Amino acid sequence: KIFNNSTVASKAVALEIADLIRVKQAQKQPCILGLATGSSPKGLYAELVRLHKEEGLSFKNVITFNLDEYYPMEPDSINSYVRFMKEQLFNHVDILPENYNIPDGTLSKDEIAEYCAGYEAKIEAYGGLDLQILGIGGNGHIGFNESGSLQNSKTRLVALDHITRVAASNDFLGLSNTPRTAITLGVKKIMEAKRVILFAWGEGKSNIIREAVEGQVTNRVPASFLQEHNNATFILDKEASSKL
Ligand code: GLP
């Protein structure tokens, strides 16, 4: 779906999510959301905060699982995804602190495998993700599933691509301070989400969007796996869609 700009697009997706939350509330069910970081979903989170403050949308039945976190990373560090999510969304709505989940960047290396299996098991215990929000990396990554990630990959510790580290290096005040690894939800759990929404804005994403949407399904471009999802939508502004 192509929108005139990211603001109207983000508002449309916020309304879809608000509807889903309210339907689940009426059914007395939790609403299980997979959330992303990066600049692309910021407009969505701002609109969800507005819907909470101005239209009474409650997040009391919402359980969230974030896609990824740098490793190692302290939760209160300026670049942590814990901090990002609190600043963008969690601190401004009535979600219960025990209901949001973000991969733990403070584990020791030998704790990670078990932790990742537990993260997936927790999602499964809720019956899977009702909706997964995604951005897309310049190399086609989703979460931190870099080029080469398999369609059945699990939640795991990954090495970040050079291109990903360069994109993040401004935030870390230089490449040498930028983490080399991260924990990411695997492609399999993303593909198992009942609905997937991927955001991309701007001319800079137009080439990778063409590859992901119109190119071959290939693990070189993990976002291309979404062609095989039965309820995935790419939400684009005019610029990001300009090469389609
Ligand atoms: C990081 C995140 C991804 C995100 C990507 C794109 O790599 N781990 O989940 O999709 O950045 O970021 P942006 O939305 O800022 O372009």
Boltz pocket constraint, residues with backbone or C-beta under 6 A from the ligand:
constraints:
  - pocket:
      binder: B
      contacts: [[A, 36], [A, 37], [A, 38], [A, 39], [A, 40], [A, 41], [A, 67], [A, 68], [A, 134], [A, 135], [A, 136], [A, 137], [A, 138], [A, 141], [A, 142], [A, 143], [A, 144], [A, 164], [A, 199]]
      max_distance: 6.0
